[in-house]
Amino acid sequence: MGNLADRLSQPTQPDAKRPRASAPKGFEPGVRYDATGPVEVTVQLDEIPEDEQHWRDEIQRVVPNLTIPSDKRVVLTQVRFWGDPGSPSVYCRFAIEDRDSGTSATLDVNDIVKVVKATRRKQTPRAAGTGRALVVAYADLQVGKVGSRGGSEKLVDRILAKLDALDEYTKQNPCDSAYLIDCGDCVESFENTPQQSFTNDLSFPEQLRLARRLFTEAATRLAARHSRVVCAGVPSNHGQWRRGKDRLGRPGDDYGLETLTAVADAFSLNPDVFGHVSFVVPDMWQETIALDVHGTILAVTHGHQVTRPERIPQWWAGQALGGQPAADADLLLTGHFHHLRVQPVGRSQHTGRSRWWIQAPTIDNGSDWYRLNRGEDSDPGLLVFTVDESGWDGLKVL
């Protein structure tokens, strides 16, 4: 074998020629068992199946000797891409668990799959050359809330249906740019009323996770059809960092803004696909932002600054005295009050046109406390409108 000096003098194989691992670490294909039988399976697939039956079929195809009892459900828990970025292998991990386990892991699984597929496809943004921007008011999802329209499963179905309608709207109304505005209350939280501890169907971390994935789905769809996308959000009462009714920290210490920031961080990791998408949040000490949309100043605030919607015009007027972001706005967009309202409020000294307040409808599962106390209710919807150098137009509730 020679002495140590002889062996050390021999050339070594460079790292680049070492054989690559056949699977990402921790995602090696296989089945994990416990005393009750199989509890987890990891498989390599060509693509991600879209529902539980297809998951079962693919697992059976890849692992023909594995039997999954019919009284167990299969849940997609993790996905890892591996290999050639242009045509990667897909490693999927599935949990096998009791159907009555009480977990909520499947509530957002269709959304997870769609988001993963969308982010893996390299989209070519469409440059329409219209001189027009699309504004999408994404308001008051209150993820985790159970109401008269159901729970989280119904909410996901409703939002995906609204986003499908948004796809059709963007085809029929092409715009250069799109503004996806989170008007606040993306999560229900647990600190607003005592009943939330008994009616919510998601924990707070689950609420944040699902809210993040739903916003990602909306943003990726808009990114595929517009040469520029701006995602923006504002603090809100359900998103506040709170202890009971008491607010903690600064206005910007807000879970809704943190959700938006998490999406921004994810998009920044893929600049080739999402380099045309930007994110805007208020200053840490502000609750309002103002955006220049083709020369029209669009201000956004949640609306919880007042107790009744009728007080918004007075609040807006007061913004000028404090030199606040909404002071010179041509449009003010708010959420919080869960119904559509479009109202002229004064006149702009810069454009000579009316200023408009647009109150966005909600997408949530129903404001039953409001209906029971005020006798009023409204249909859920996704508000969209367009803006160009002449102002706003094309308002529609999807």
C-alpha positions in Angstrom: 0.0 0.0 0.0 3.0 2.3 0.4 3.8 4.7 3.2 1.7 7.6 4.3 3.7 10.1 2.2 3.1 8.1 -0.9 -0.6 7.8 -0.4 -0.9 11.6 0.3 0.9 12.4 -2.9 -1.7 10.6 -5.1 -4.2 12.9 -6.8 -7.7 12.8 -5.3 -11.0 12.8 -7.1 -12.4 16.3 -7.3 -15.7 16.9 -5.5 -17.6 17.5 -8.8 -17.0 14.0 -9.9 -18.3 12.3 -6.7 -21.5 10.5 -7.4 -24.4 12.5 -6.3 -26.9 11.2 -3.8 -29.8 9.5 -5.4 -32.3 11.4 -3.3 -32.3 14.6 -1.2 -31.3 13.9 2.4 -34.3 13.1 4.6 -36.5 12.3 1.6 -35.2 8.8 0.8 -38.1 6.7 -0.5 -39.5 4.3 2.0 -42.3 3.5 4.4 -42.3 4.1 8.2 -44.3 1.9 10.5 -45.5 1.9 14.0 -47.5 -0.6 16.0 -50.7 0.2 14.1 -49.2 -0.2 10.6 -47.8 2.2 8.0 -47.8 5.8 9.2 -45.7 7.6 6.6 -44.5 7.0 3.1 -42.0 8.9 0.9 -42.0 8.3 -2.8 -40.4 9.8 -5.9 -42.9 10.9 -8.5 -42.9 12.7 -11.9 -45.5 15.2 -10.8 -47.7 15.9 -7.8 -51.2 14.3 -7.8 -54.0 16.6 -7.0 -56.2 14.7 -4.5 -56.2 11.9 -2.0 -57.4 9.2 -4.4 -54.7 10.0 -6.9 -52.1 10.0 -4.0 -53.3 6.5 -3.1 -53.0 5.3 -6.7 -49.5 6.7 -7.1 -48.3 5.2 -3.8 -49.8 1.8 -4.8 -48.0 2.1 -8.2 -44.6 2.9 -6.7 -44.9 0.7 -3.7 -47.1 -2.2 -4.9 -46.6 -4.3 -1.7 -47.9 -1.5 0.6 -51.5 -1.8 1.7 -53.2 1.3 3.1 -56.3 0.5 5.1 -59.5 2.0 3.8 -60.3 3.6 7.1 -57.1 5.6 7.0 -56.6 8.8 5.1 -53.6 9.9 3.2 -52.3 13.5 3.7 -49.6 15.3 1.6 -47.3 16.8 4.2 -44.0 17.7 2.4 -42.7 18.2 -1.2 -39.0 18.4 -2.3 -37.8 19.0 -5.8 -34.4 17.4 -6.7 -32.1 17.2 -9.7 -32.2 19.2 -13.0 -34.0 22.5 -12.3 -35.6 22.4 -15.7 -37.1 18.9 -15.2 -36.7 18.0 -11.5 -37.7 14.9 -9.7 -40.5 15.3 -7.1 -40.2 13.7 -3.7 -43.5 13.6 -1.8 -44.0 12.6 1.8 -47.5 11.4 2.9 -48.9 10.8 6.3 -51.2 7.9 6.9 -53.6 8.6 9.7 -57.0 8.0 11.2 -59.8 9.9 9.4 -61.3 11.0 12.8 -57.9 12.2 14.1 -59.3 15.8 14.3 -56.4 17.3 12.5 -56.8 20.0 9.9 -53.9 19.0 7.6 -56.1 18.5 4.5 -57.9 21.8 4.7 -55.5 23.7 2.4 -53.9 20.8 0.6 -55.4 21.6 -2.8 -54.1 25.1 -2.4 -50.6 23.8 -1.5 -50.5 21.7 -4.6 -51.6 24.5 -6.9 -49.1 26.9 -5.4 -46.2 24.4 -5.7 -47.1 23.8 -9.4 -47.4 27.4 -10.2 -44.1 28.4 -8.7 -42.3 25.6 -10.5 -43.5 26.7 -13.9 -41.5 29.5 -15.4 -44.1 32.1 -16.5 -43.6 34.7 -19.1 -45.3 37.9 -18.0 -47.6 39.4 -20.6 -46.9 43.1 -21.5 -50.2 44.3 -22.7 -49.2 47.9 -23.4 -52.6 49.2 -22.3 -51.5 52.0 -20.0 -53.9 50.6 -17.4 -53.5 48.9 -14.0 -55.7 46.3 -12.3 -56.4 46.8 -8.6 -57.5 43.7 -6.6 -59.0 44.4 -3.2 -58.2 41.2 -1.2 -60.1 42.0 2.0 -61.0 40.3 5.3 -60.4 36.6 4.7 -60.3 36.0 8.5 -58.7 32.6 7.9 -59.7 30.1 10.6 -63.1 31.6 11.3 -66.2 29.4 11.3 -69.4 31.2 10.4 -72.7 30.9 8.6 -70.8 30.1 5.3 -68.8 27.3 6.8 -65.2 26.8 8.0 -61.8 26.8 6.4 -62.6 24.2 3.7 -65.4 26.4 2.4 -63.2 29.5 2.6 -60.5 27.9 0.5 -63.1 26.7 -2.1 -64.6 30.2 -2.2 -61.2 32.0 -2.6 -60.1 29.6 -5.3 -63.4 30.1 -7.1 -62.9 33.9 -6.9 -59.3 33.6 -8.2 -60.6 31.5 -11.1 -63.1 34.4 -11.8 -60.1 36.8 -11.6 -58.3 34.8 -14.2 -61.2 35.3 -16.6 -61.5 39.0 -15.7 -57.8 39.5 -16.5 -58.2 37.8 -19.9 -61.0 40.0 -20.8 -59.5 43.2 -19.3 -55.8 43.1 -20.1 -53.6 45.5 -18.0 -49.9 46.3 -17.9 -49.7 46.1 -14.1 -51.6 44.7 -11.2 -51.9 45.8 -7.6 -52.8 43.0 -5.1 -54.0 44.8 -2.0 -54.4 43.0 1.3 -56.9 45.3 3.0 -56.3 43.6 6.3 -57.8 40.9 8.6 -56.2 38.0 6.6 -56.5 35.9 9.8 -59.2 35.6 12.4 -56.7 35.4 15.4 -57.8 34.5 18.9 -57.6 37.8 20.7 -60.7 39.7 19.5 -63.6 38.0 21.2 -63.8 35.0 23.7 -66.0 33.0 21.2 -63.0 32.6 18.8 -61.5 30.0 21.2 -64.6 27.9 20.5 -65.6 28.6 16.9 -62.2 28.8 15.1 -61.2 25.6 13.3 -57.5 26.4 12.9 -54.8 27.2 15.4 -53.1 30.6 15.0 -50.0 29.1 13.3 -52.3 27.2 10.9 -54.2 30.4 10.2 -50.9 32.2 9.2 -49.8 29.3 7.1 -53.0 29.1 5.1 -53.3 32.8 4.7 -49.7 32.9 3.4 -50.4 30.1 0.8 -53.7 31.7 -0.3 -51.9 35.1 -0.9 -49.1 33.3 -2.7 -51.7 31.7 -5.0 -53.3 35.1 -5.8 -49.9 36.7 -6.4 -48.6 34.0 -8.7 -51.7 34.1 -10.8 -51.4 37.8 -11.3 -47.6 37.5 -11.9 -48.3 35.2 -14.9 -50.4 37.8 -16.7 -48.8 41.2 -15.9 -45.5 42.7 -16.6 -45.5 44.4 -13.2 -47.2 43.3 -10.0 -47.3 45.3 -6.7 -48.4 43.4 -3.6 -49.3 45.7 -0.7 -50.9 45.4 2.7 -51.8 47.4 5.8 -52.2 46.6 9.6 -55.6 45.6 10.9 -57.4 44.8 14.1 -57.5 41.0 13.6 -53.8 41.0 12.6 -52.6 43.1 15.5 -50.1 41.7 18.0 -52.4 41.7 21.0 -53.0 40.4 24.5 -56.7 40.2 24.7 -58.1 43.6 23.7 -54.7 45.4 24.4 -52.5 46.2 21.4 -48.8 45.3 21.9 -45.9 47.0 20.1 -46.1 49.4 17.1 -48.7 49.6 14.3 -46.4 47.6 12.1 -46.1 44.7 14.6 -48.9 43.0 12.7 -49.3 39.3 11.7 -50.9 40.2 8.4 -47.8 42.3 7.4 -45.6 39.4 8.5 -47.6 37.1 6.2 -47.0 39.5 3.3 -43.3 39.7 4.2 -43.0 35.9 4.2 -44.4 35.8 0.7 -42.0 38.6 -0.4 -39.0 36.6 1.0 -40.1 33.5 -0.9 -40.5 35.4 -4.2 -37.0 37.0 -3.8 -35.5 33.5 -3.9 -36.7 33.1 -7.5 -35.9 36.4 -9.3 -36.0 34.8 -12.8 -39.7 34.2 -12.3 -40.8 36.8 -9.9 -38.4 39.7 -10.5 -41.3 41.8 -11.7 -43.2 41.5 -8.4 -42.6 44.0 -5.6 -44.0 44.3 -2.1 -45.0 47.4 -0.2 -46.0 47.8 3.5 -46.4 51.0 5.5 -43.7 52.5 7.7 -43.5 50.7 11.1 -45.4 53.6 12.7 -48.1 54.0 10.1 -51.4 52.2 9.4 -51.9 53.7 5.9 -50.0 53.5 2.6 -50.3 55.7 -0.6 -49.5 54.2 -4.0 -49.0 56.1 -7.3 -51.0 54.1 -9.8 -50.7 55.7 -13.3 -50.8 59.1 -11.7 -53.8 58.4 -9.5 -52.9 58.3 -5.8 -54.5 55.3 -4.2 -54.5 55.2 -0.4 -55.2 52.1 1.6 -56.1 51.6 5.2 -58.0 48.8 7.0 -60.8 51.0 8.4 -60.6 50.0 12.1 -59.5 53.5 13.0 -63.3 54.4 13.2 -66.2 52.5 14.8 -68.7 53.1 12.0 -68.2 53.3 8.3 -70.0 56.7 8.1 -67.0 58.2 10.0 -64.5 57.3 7.3 -64.9 60.6 5.3 -64.3 62.6 8.4 -61.2 60.5 9.2 -60.0 61.0 5.7 -60.4 64.7 5.9 -58.4 64.7 9.1 -55.5 63.1 7.3 -54.6 66.4 5.6 -54.1 68.2 9.0 -51.7 65.5 10.2 -49.8 65.3 6.9 -50.6 61.6 6.7 -50.3 59.3 3.6 -53.9 59.6 2.6 -53.8 63.4 2.6 -53.5 63.8 -1.2 -55.1 60.6 -2.3 -57.6 60.5 -5.2 -58.9 57.1 -4.0 -59.2 55.6 -0.6 -59.6 51.8 -0.3 -60.7 50.3 3.0 -61.8 46.9 4.3 -63.1 46.1 7.8 -66.8 46.8 7.3 -67.4 43.7 5.1 -69.7 45.3 2.5 -69.3 47.2 -0.8 -69.6 51.0 -0.7 -68.6 53.5 -3.4 -68.9 57.1 -2.4 -67.5 60.5 -3.6 -65.8 62.4 -0.8 -64.8 66.0 -1.7 -62.7 67.1 -4.6 -59.0 66.9 -5.4 -57.3 70.3 -5.8 -54.7 68.6 -8.0 -57.0 66.8 -10.6 -60.2 68.8 -10.2 -62.0 65.5 -10.0 -64.0 63.9 -7.2 -62.1 61.9 -4.6 -63.7 58.5 -4.1 -63.9 56.2 -1.1 -64.2 52.5 -2.0 -65.1 50.1 0.8 -64.3 46.5 -0.2 -66.6 43.6 0.4 -65.3 40.6 2.4 -64.4 37.1 1.3 -64.9 35.6 4.8 -67.3 33.0 6.2 -69.9 35.5 7.4 -70.1 38.2 10.0 -72.9 36.7 12.0 -72.4 39.0 15.0 -72.9 42.0 12.7 -76.0 40.4 11.1 -77.5 39.6 14.4 -76.9 43.0 15.9 -77.6 45.2 12.8 -79.8 43.0 10.7 -77.5 43.5 7.7 -75.6 41.1 5.6 -73.8 41.1 2.2 -72.5 38.5 -0.2 -68.8 37.7 -0.2 -66.8 38.9 -3.1 -63.5 39.9 -4.6 -63.5 43.6 -5.6 -61.6 44.6 -8.8 -61.3 47.8 -10.7 -58.9 49.5 -13.2 -56.9 52.7 -13.0 -55.4 54.8 -15.8 -54.4 58.4 -16.3 -58.0 59.4 -16.4 -58.9 57.8 -13.0 -60.6 54.6 -12.1 -63.1 52.5 -14.0 -64.4 49.0 -14.5 -65.4 48.3 -10.9 -66.8 44.8 -10.4 -67.3 42.3 -7.6 -66.3 38.8 -8.6 
